[in-house]
Amino acid sequence: MPPANAPVPPASELRQNGGGRFSLPLRAHAGVEDYFGTPRLYGQIHGGVDFSLAGLAEIPVFSACAGTVASVGESPTLGSHVVVDCGDGWSFVAGFLAETTAGAGDSAAPSTEIGKGTPGGHLHVELRYQDVAVDPAGYMDLPRRVIPPTPTPTPTPRPTSTATRAASTSTGSAGAPAATSTPKSNQPTATPTATPTITNTPTITPTPTWTLTPTRTPPPVKPTPTPLPRSQ
């Protein structure tokens, strides 16, 4: 948190009053991820502005003011960073650099490259007056709204068509099933090819007809005549 008795920068330094000491240190960015004053843990607040570098690579970072490079270093809160002394109690900090290209004691100007932005990461931009962080919004031409990083698009699956097949078979006869397709709304209609179902027709073996052979009836036997007894 800023100290209760934090020094107040001269009002003439504000952009609205014609101040022009500072400029944006980036020529390209993907918008602002986080503004000054965002709450942090343990009652702390964000002491600068984070510019998104999503989708960008090899982005040069320039000094935000004319002055002298005060220090180049590493820290847990700023990562790889460069501090530029802008004069009159002002300093500029560029944090979370992929690499630094300036050294302590080098002259700096808004056209001087001091480092490279981290591809796909963000650049922390901080202004300090008498070593106390102040809101850069009053001194730089910042975007007026937060622009979140563009998410990676998710591939849209190709539409599929579901065919409903209904087969109608009558008893004792073989027929081909009828295929119907129910298209989904706003999707191409697929006409399925009906595959006929072949029912084998059984071969009927004829039942043999038996012809009865007539039984011949023997002719009647003529009785043998009994001879009459002869008279004595």
C-alpha positions as CSV (number, residue, x, y, z in Angstrom):
1,M,0.0,0.0,0.0
2,P,1.2,3.6,-0.7
3,P,2.4,5.3,2.5
4,A,-0.1,7.7,4.1
5,N,2.2,10.6,3.6
6,A,3.1,9.7,0.0
7,P,4.6,12.6,-2.0
8,V,2.2,14.2,-4.5
9,P,3.6,14.7,-8.0
10,P,3.3,18.2,-9.5
11,A,0.0,18.6,-11.3
12,S,1.8,20.0,-14.3
13,E,3.1,16.5,-15.0
14,L,-0.4,15.2,-15.7
15,R,-1.3,14.6,-19.4
16,Q,-4.5,16.5,-19.0
17,N,-2.5,19.5,-17.9
18,G,0.0,19.3,-20.8
19,G,2.5,17.0,-19.2
20,G,4.5,14.9,-21.8
21,R,7.3,13.3,-19.9
22,F,6.2,9.8,-20.5
23,S,5.1,7.6,-23.4
24,L,4.1,4.0,-23.9
25,P,7.1,1.7,-23.9
26,L,5.4,-0.7,-26.4
27,R,4.7,-0.2,-30.1
28,A,2.4,-3.3,-30.1
29,H,0.5,-5.2,-27.4
30,A,-2.7,-7.2,-27.0
31,G,-4.3,-4.8,-24.5
32,V,-4.2,-4.3,-20.7
33,E,-4.5,-7.3,-18.5
34,D,-4.4,-5.5,-15.2
35,Y,-4.6,-1.9,-14.1
36,F,-3.0,0.0,-11.2
37,G,-4.6,-0.5,-7.8
38,T,-6.0,-4.0,-8.3
39,P,-6.1,-5.7,-4.9
40,R,-3.4,-8.2,-4.0
41,L,-2.7,-10.5,-1.1
42,Y,-2.1,-9.2,2.4
43,G,-3.7,-5.8,1.7
44,Q,-1.3,-4.9,-1.1
45,I,-2.3,-3.4,-4.5
46,H,-1.0,-3.7,-8.0
47,G,1.7,-1.0,-8.4
48,G,1.6,-0.7,-12.2
49,V,-0.1,-1.7,-15.4
50,D,0.3,-5.1,-17.1
51,F,0.2,-5.1,-20.9
52,S,-0.7,-8.5,-22.5
53,L,1.7,-9.9,-25.1
54,A,-0.6,-12.8,-26.1
55,G,0.1,-14.0,-29.6
56,L,3.2,-11.7,-29.9
57,A,6.9,-12.5,-30.1
58,E,10.1,-10.6,-30.3
59,I,8.4,-7.4,-29.1
60,P,10.9,-4.6,-28.3
61,V,10.4,-2.7,-25.1
62,F,11.5,1.0,-25.1
63,S,12.2,3.5,-22.4
64,A,9.1,5.4,-21.3
65,C,11.1,8.6,-20.8
66,A,14.4,10.4,-21.5
67,G,17.0,9.7,-18.8
68,T,19.6,7.2,-17.7
69,V,19.4,3.5,-17.0
70,A,19.6,3.3,-13.2
71,S,19.8,-0.5,-12.8
72,V,19.2,-3.9,-14.4
73,G,18.4,-6.9,-12.3
74,E,16.2,-9.8,-11.2
75,S,13.6,-9.9,-8.4
76,P,10.7,-12.2,-7.3
77,T,8.2,-9.4,-7.8
78,L,9.5,-7.9,-11.1
79,G,11.4,-10.7,-12.7
80,S,14.0,-9.5,-15.1
81,H,13.6,-5.7,-15.1
82,V,15.1,-2.4,-16.0
83,V,14.8,0.8,-14.0
84,V,15.3,4.2,-15.8
85,D,15.9,7.4,-13.9
86,C,13.6,10.0,-15.7
87,G,14.8,13.0,-13.6
88,D,13.0,15.3,-11.2
89,G,12.3,12.4,-8.8
90,W,10.7,10.2,-11.5
91,S,11.6,6.7,-12.5
92,F,10.2,4.1,-14.9
93,V,10.3,0.3,-14.4
94,A,9.8,-2.3,-17.1
95,G,9.3,-5.8,-15.5
96,F,9.1,-9.4,-16.6
97,L,11.3,-9.0,-19.6
98,A,12.4,-12.0,-21.7
99,E,15.8,-10.3,-21.9
100,T,17.4,-7.0,-21.2
101,T,19.4,-5.0,-23.9
102,A,20.5,-2.1,-21.8
103,G,23.0,-1.7,-19.0
104,A,23.3,0.5,-16.0
105,G,24.5,4.0,-16.9
106,D,23.3,3.9,-20.5
107,S,21.5,6.9,-21.8
108,A,17.8,6.3,-22.5
109,A,15.1,7.9,-24.6
110,P,11.6,6.9,-25.8
111,S,13.3,5.5,-28.9
112,T,15.9,3.4,-26.9
113,E,15.3,-0.3,-26.7
114,I,15.9,-1.6,-23.2
115,G,14.7,-5.2,-23.5
116,K,12.4,-7.7,-25.1
117,G,8.9,-8.7,-24.0
118,T,8.2,-12.3,-23.0
119,P,6.3,-14.0,-25.9
120,G,2.8,-14.8,-24.8
121,G,3.4,-13.2,-21.4
122,H,3.0,-9.6,-20.2
123,L,5.0,-6.5,-19.5
124,H,4.8,-4.8,-16.2
125,V,5.0,-1.0,-16.5
126,E,5.5,1.1,-13.4
127,L,6.0,4.8,-12.7
128,R,7.5,6.0,-9.4
129,Y,7.7,9.5,-8.0
130,Q,10.2,9.7,-5.2
131,D,10.3,5.9,-5.1
132,V,6.5,5.6,-4.6
133,A,4.4,4.0,-7.3
134,V,1.8,6.2,-8.9
135,D,-1.0,5.4,-11.4
136,P,0.4,5.6,-14.9
137,A,-3.1,6.4,-16.3
138,G,-2.6,10.1,-15.5
139,Y,0.7,10.2,-17.3
140,M,0.5,7.8,-20.3
141,D,-2.1,7.2,-23.0
142,L,-3.4,3.9,-21.8
143,P,-6.2,1.9,-23.4
144,R,-9.5,2.8,-21.7
145,R,-10.8,-0.7,-21.3
146,V,-9.4,-4.1,-20.4
147,I,-8.8,-6.3,-23.5
148,P,-8.4,-10.0,-22.4
149,P,-6.1,-12.2,-24.3
150,T,-7.8,-13.9,-27.3
151,P,-8.4,-17.6,-26.4
152,T,-7.3,-20.4,-28.7
153,P,-10.3,-21.3,-30.9
154,T,-11.7,-24.7,-30.3
155,P,-12.2,-26.7,-33.6
156,T,-15.9,-27.2,-34.4
157,P,-16.8,-30.8,-35.1
158,R,-18.1,-31.5,-38.5
159,P,-21.9,-32.1,-38.6
160,T,-23.1,-35.7,-38.8
161,S,-26.3,-37.2,-40.2
162,T,-28.3,-39.9,-38.4
163,A,-30.3,-42.2,-40.7
164,T,-33.2,-44.0,-39.3
165,R,-34.0,-47.2,-41.0
166,A,-37.3,-49.0,-40.7
167,A,-37.9,-52.4,-42.2
168,S,-41.4,-53.6,-43.1
169,T,-41.8,-57.3,-43.8
170,S,-45.1,-59.0,-44.5
171,T,-45.7,-62.6,-43.4
172,G,-44.9,-65.2,-46.0
173,S,-43.3,-62.7,-48.4
174,A,-39.8,-61.2,-48.8
175,G,-39.5,-57.4,-49.1
176,A,-36.8,-54.7,-49.1
177,P,-36.6,-52.5,-45.9
178,A,-37.5,-48.8,-46.5
179,A,-34.8,-46.4,-45.3
180,T,-35.8,-43.0,-44.0
181,S,-33.3,-40.2,-43.1
182,T,-34.2,-37.5,-40.5
183,P,-31.9,-34.5,-41.1
184,K,-30.8,-32.2,-38.3
185,S,-31.7,-28.5,-38.4
186,N,-29.3,-26.4,-40.5
187,Q,-27.2,-29.5,-41.4
188,P,-26.7,-31.3,-44.7
189,T,-29.1,-34.1,-45.3
190,A,-27.4,-37.5,-46.0
191,T,-29.5,-40.0,-48.1
192,P,-28.6,-43.4,-46.8
193,T,-28.4,-46.3,-49.3
194,A,-30.9,-49.0,-48.3
195,T,-29.4,-52.5,-48.1
196,P,-32.1,-55.0,-49.0
197,T,-32.6,-58.0,-46.8
198,I,-32.9,-61.1,-48.8
199,T,-35.1,-63.8,-47.5
200,N,-34.5,-67.3,-49.0
201,T,-37.7,-68.8,-50.3
202,P,-37.9,-72.4,-49.3
203,T,-38.1,-75.0,-52.1
204,I,-41.1,-77.2,-51.6
205,T,-40.5,-80.9,-52.3
206,P,-43.7,-82.3,-53.8
207,T,-45.3,-85.1,-51.8
208,P,-45.3,-88.3,-53.9
209,T,-48.7,-89.7,-55.0
210,W,-49.0,-93.5,-54.5
211,T,-51.0,-95.3,-57.2
212,L,-52.7,-98.5,-55.9
213,T,-52.1,-101.6,-58.0
214,P,-55.5,-103.4,-58.3
215,T,-55.5,-106.9,-57.0
216,R,-56.6,-109.4,-59.6
217,T,-59.6,-111.6,-58.4
218,P,-59.2,-115.2,-59.6
219,P,-62.0,-116.6,-61.6
220,P,-64.5,-118.7,-59.6
221,V,-63.7,-122.3,-59.4
222,K,-66.4,-124.4,-61.1
223,P,-67.6,-127.2,-58.9
224,T,-66.8,-130.6,-60.0
225,P,-70.1,-132.4,-60.6
226,T,-70.6,-135.3,-58.4
227,P,-71.5,-138.4,-60.4
228,L,-74.8,-140.1,-59.7
229,P,-74.6,-143.5,-58.2
230,R,-75.1,-146.2,-60.6
231,S,-78.1,-148.6,-60.0
232,Q,-77.2,-152.1,-59.1
